[in-house]
């Protein structure tokens, strides 16, 4: 090959490679993160099992309160940059605590702002279709404020782990049911008329009795399973008597195999039932040994099943309290809300903040920093009606 031609081809290739290696400056990331946007209204949603109990006259009353709640979020972050702020409102029943919903009682409703960040896609700024950052305000209910333990009191109320207090913001406690989350925070602030929380403590006595009731229910279900399987065994034997087998030995093998299977299951269930009865007695002895003051103390729990069954030495309150992740137990205070106030009245506000903290979420981190600095919590408290 001609040397000059070879050199020309080589230089041309280098030029093309260098051109391809140059960064795309048509969509600078820094500019996208500062892109000014407008607040967007996504409308209202009136859903939930209690909708039929809401009169048309109440809807504008609720909407006016929701607009005011949203205004506090907009005032704290008036000029969105690098993200799209989508605001919406709805009224519904808290599906995590339907049991406490009073017929014609105080209404529960929510406002929510979803923050979708902008990013560069094929040289153009695009808004993300999903987001892990949103700010919500819930009037008169504790939506996702605390985690369920998985057991219920005799009256049907669920019990919960009291969330940890992880800080203070302008004198208001900041709580989190997920304090160990990485890359995303989930925090709550309760705007209350006084120091009393809308939850009450679950006592040690209540927890012991709850565990005993749960074990008795497990025993009843165990007995029912045995009855069902024994009835099925009789049906299978009757079926075996009707159908043809190649030999009588095969018929006997089929019947004996079913009997042995049912018997093995019954033996395992009997062993479990023996342990459950033993733990019912253990819990009864524990309760009898408590003083009245000890019975009324707030229960602290980390491993509910371990406490109930004494698994791995977790069957005492002292052992439960020593677990690093144990938390005090609470349930909703069903007498907290004032039923004499108008149903749309704001009696307390649950400010819920979920936000991403990774380094690449520049606009979202800037938004949350500004929001936490400027949100008027005392102004929100002024919305409460007495």
Secondary structure, 3 states (H helix, E strand, C coil): CCHHHHHHHHHHHHHHHHHHHCCCCCCCHHHHHCCECCCEEEEEEECCCCHHHCCHHHHHHHHHHHHHHHHHHHHHCCCCECEEEEEEEEECCCCCCHHHCCCCCCCCEEEEEEEEEEEEECCEEEECCCCCCEEEEEECCCCCCCEEEEEECCCCCEEEECCEEEEEECCEEEEECCCCCCCEEEEEEEECCCCCCCEEECEHHHHHHHHHHHHHHHHHHHHHHHHHHHHHHHHHHHHHHHCCCCCHHHHHHHHHHHHHHHHHHHHHHHHHHHHHHHHHHHHHHHHHHCCHHHHHCECEECCHHHHHHCHHHCCCHHHHHHCCCCEEEEEECCCCCCCCCCCCCCCCEEEEEEEECCCCCHHHHHHHHHHHHHCCHHHHHCCCCC
